[in-house]
Amino acid sequence: MNPVIVALDISLLKALDLVKMLREKVAGFKIGWELIFEGGISIVSEISRYGNVIVDLKVADVPHIANRVINKVIEKGACCAIVHGFLYPSLPRGENIYVLAKMTAPTLYDEVWERIIENVGEIRGFVLPGNQPEFISRARKILGCKYRIISPGIGAQGGQPGNALGAGADFEIVGRYVVENPDRVAEWTGLRPACFNTP
């Protein structure tokens, strides 16, 4: 298994073909609004038959509503869900929660990401940009191996395969780069997560 999570920001049929092809080669799959709108919530169950599923809804609501949404995707087979870090201190907690701390494009997160990772606890891990490995390196120094780091932005957004892992990420999230050519997952062969073996 390569330390790659494939972002399935593609049509339903293409996604199903891809997960069948990559099920033994990658650590998991990330699905978002587009695939859920096309396939319904049951698509989480279908994809989870082929590997770990992270549901990226970037939930942003008060904890009791956010938790209800997250629980629905967990019940369908997802390992975890991504929530917005700007909700701190009013964000859901637990082993199923990844907190978005910094995005792959410029946002106000650029001013507060470090504060988020220093203060948020009792979660699974953080989402940090793979196309900005210097921030992953800083985050890993702060976090040690207490939390997972998953990193999007590889390929089309400028991140190079392996750079985020080398900086301290556990898994790189890759969309178009692998979707266009699934054989590219071989570029992660031999690379290892910094701290955790499962997303």
C-alpha positions in Angstrom: 0.0 0.0 0.0 1.3 3.4 -0.9 0.7 6.4 1.5 -1.8 8.0 -1.0 -5.4 8.9 -0.5 -7.1 9.3 -3.9 -9.5 12.3 -4.1 -12.5 11.1 -6.1 -13.7 14.4 -7.5 -15.0 12.7 -10.6 -18.2 11.1 -11.9 -19.8 8.2 -10.1 -19.0 5.5 -12.7 -15.4 6.7 -13.1 -15.0 6.7 -9.3 -16.3 3.1 -9.0 -13.9 1.9 -11.7 -11.0 3.7 -10.1 -11.5 2.3 -6.6 -11.7 -1.2 -8.0 -8.4 -0.7 -9.8 -6.5 1.0 -6.9 -8.0 -0.8 -3.9 -4.8 -2.7 -3.1 -2.4 0.1 -4.1 -3.5 3.1 -2.0 -4.3 3.9 1.6 -7.9 5.1 0.9 -10.2 7.4 -0.9 -11.6 10.9 -0.2 -15.1 11.8 -1.4 -16.8 15.1 -1.3 -20.0 16.9 -2.2 -19.9 16.2 -5.9 -19.9 12.4 -5.6 -22.4 12.4 -2.7 -24.8 14.6 -4.8 -24.5 12.2 -7.7 -24.5 8.9 -5.8 -26.4 9.7 -2.6 -25.1 9.0 0.9 -25.0 5.3 0.0 -21.9 6.0 -2.1 -20.0 6.2 1.1 -20.9 2.5 1.8 -20.1 1.5 -1.7 -16.6 3.1 -1.8 -15.8 1.9 1.7 -16.0 -1.7 0.4 -12.7 -0.9 -1.4 -10.8 0.9 1.3 -10.7 3.6 3.9 -13.0 6.6 3.1 -12.6 10.1 4.3 -15.6 12.2 3.7 -14.7 15.8 2.9 -17.8 17.9 3.5 -15.8 20.6 5.3 -18.6 20.6 7.8 -19.0 24.1 9.4 -21.8 24.3 11.9 -22.5 24.2 15.6 -21.3 21.0 17.3 -24.6 19.2 17.7 -25.5 19.7 14.0 -22.0 18.9 12.8 -21.9 15.8 14.9 -25.2 14.6 13.4 -23.9 15.0 9.9 -20.6 13.3 10.7 -22.4 10.4 12.4 -24.4 9.8 9.3 -21.3 9.3 7.1 -19.6 7.2 9.8 -22.6 4.9 10.0 -22.3 4.5 6.2 -18.8 3.2 6.5 -16.5 6.3 6.4 -13.5 6.2 8.8 -13.7 10.0 9.3 -14.8 13.4 8.1 -13.2 16.8 7.6 -14.5 19.8 9.5 -13.4 23.5 9.2 -10.9 24.6 11.8 -12.3 28.1 12.0 -15.1 26.6 14.2 -12.6 26.4 17.1 -13.4 26.3 20.0 -16.9 25.2 19.0 -16.0 22.2 16.8 -16.8 18.5 17.0 -14.1 16.2 18.6 -13.3 12.6 18.4 -11.4 9.9 16.6 -13.4 10.4 13.4 -12.5 14.1 13.0 -9.9 15.7 10.7 -9.6 19.5 11.2 -8.8 21.7 8.2 -6.0 23.9 9.5 -4.7 25.4 6.3 -5.8 25.3 2.6 -3.8 24.7 -0.6 -4.8 28.2 -1.8 -4.5 31.6 0.0 -7.2 32.1 2.7 -7.6 33.6 6.1 -6.4 30.3 7.4 -2.9 31.5 6.5 -3.1 33.9 9.5 -4.5 31.4 12.1 -3.4 27.9 11.1 -0.7 27.6 13.7 -3.1 28.7 16.4 -5.6 26.0 15.3 -3.0 23.2 15.5 -1.7 24.4 18.9 -5.2 24.6 20.5 -7.4 21.9 18.9 -7.2 18.5 20.6 -9.1 15.2 20.9 -9.3 14.7 17.2 -7.9 12.3 14.6 -5.6 14.8 12.8 -5.2 17.8 10.6 -5.4 18.7 7.0 -2.4 20.8 5.8 -1.4 21.7 2.3 0.9 19.3 0.5 1.9 22.0 -2.0 3.4 24.0 1.0 5.6 21.4 2.7 7.3 24.0 4.9 4.1 24.4 6.9 3.8 20.6 7.3 7.3 20.5 8.7 6.5 23.3 11.2 3.2 21.5 12.1 4.9 18.2 12.7 7.4 19.9 15.1 4.5 21.3 17.1 2.4 18.2 17.0 5.0 15.4 17.3 3.3 12.1 16.5 0.2 12.8 18.5 -2.0 13.5 15.4 -2.2 12.4 11.8 -1.4 14.9 9.0 -3.1 14.4 5.6 -2.1 16.7 2.8 -3.9 17.6 -0.4 -2.5 19.7 -3.2 -0.2 17.1 -4.9 0.0 17.2 -8.6 -2.3 19.8 -10.3 -1.9 22.2 -7.4 1.9 22.2 -7.4 2.9 19.7 -4.7 5.4 17.0 -5.8 4.8 13.4 -4.9 6.6 12.6 -1.7 7.4 16.1 -0.6 4.7 16.4 2.0 5.6 12.9 3.3 9.2 14.0 3.6 8.1 17.1 5.5 6.2 15.0 8.1 2.8 14.2 6.6 1.3 10.7 7.0 -0.6 10.6 3.7 -0.7 12.7 0.6 -4.1 13.3 -1.0 -4.0 13.2 -4.7 -6.8 13.9 -7.2 -6.3 14.8 -10.9 -2.7 13.6 -11.0 -3.7 10.0 -10.3 -7.2 10.1 -11.8 -5.6 11.1 -15.2 -3.1 8.2 -15.0 -3.7 5.6 -12.2 -0.2 4.1 -12.8 1.3 7.2 -11.2 0.5 5.7 -7.7 3.8 3.8 -8.3 5.6 7.1 -7.7 4.9 6.6 -3.9 6.3 3.1 -3.8 8.8 2.8 -0.9 7.6 6.0 0.8 6.4 5.8 4.4 4.0 7.8 6.6 5.7 10.0 9.2 3.8 8.6 12.2 0.6 6.6 11.4 0.0 3.6 9.1 -3.7 4.2 8.6 -5.5 7.4 7.4 
